[in-house]
Amino acid sequence: MSRPILLVTGASSGIGAAVARMAAPDHDLALHYNSNSAGAEAVAQTCRDAGARVAVIQADLGAPDGPAQLFDGFDAAFDRLDRLVNNAGMVDQAARVADFTPERVARMVAVNLTGPILVAGLAARRMKTGASIVNISSAATKHGGAGQYVDYAATKGGLEVFSKGLARELAPEGIRVNALRPGIIDTEIHAKGGQPDRVAALAPSVPLARAGTAEEVAQAVLWLLSDAASYVTDGILDVSGGR
């Protein structure tokens, strides 16, 4: 039996990289990145060493032609798509809403909402019964990100609504769609947002009294993608330590 083909966006670091590495023994992989080519190639080599066939594809998913560029690269390497992890996203510097600029908000929406919507649509064209999509949201949808990332939280809330609609649209075709909400996870995204100490500062506020790891999120993602979750669609899974 052929191995499932999994596309992971934002696979050069963090949660996307952890998903790719964990999936590699049982999947062939298309790994997307935007700017971190060295990170993507390092993840790809680890996956190849684990037995996966791997294609590495660059695309700016916040650009109008980015999703189509991603799938041009995908189609050159694979003839079908079984599983998608819609993970690529961004944060910006912590700021109050009153200080947001039109450029910041437009880029946030393009990368975190428009891009994933278009990627999921292009993926669905290539999927058949038994396929699965996981959209990576955030526990920020529950808290709103006040004083820091309200725009980020809003885009992730939009992604959850999109996941619900897409799940119901694709269910008659036997394609499952779920969202997953990571909480405070120890990855590089906090430093990218100008707060490298954010994990240490917030970990004590988590009911489990610690941050999560990218690998813990990856375990949950792979369960949602797998046949073990064959009766799970239109769901939102929190991986947030109770926060």
Sequence and secondary structure as in RCSB ss.txt:
>XXXX:A:sequence
MSRPILLVTGASSGIGAAVARMAAPDHDLALHYNSNSAGAEAVAQTCRDAGARVAVIQADLGAPDGPAQLFDGFD
AAFDRLDRLVNNAGMVDQAARVADFTPERVARMVAVNLTGPILVAGLAARRMKTGASIVNISSAATKHGGAGQYV
DYAATKGGLEVFSKGLARELAPEGIRVNALRPGIIDTEIHAKGGQPDRVAALAPSVPLARAGTAEEVAQAVLWLL
SDAASYVTDGILDVSGGR
>XXXX:A:secstr
    EEEESS SSHHHHHHHHHHTTT EEEEEESS HHHHHHHHHHHHHTT  EEEEE  TTSTTHHHHHHHHHH
HH S   EEEE          GGG  HHHHHHHHIIIIIHHHHHHHHHHHT  TT EEEEE  THHHHTTTTT H
HHHHHHHHHHHHHHHHHHHHGGGT EEEEEEE SB STHHHHTT TTHHHHHGGGSTTSS B HHHHHHHHHHHH
SGGGTT  SEEEEESTT 
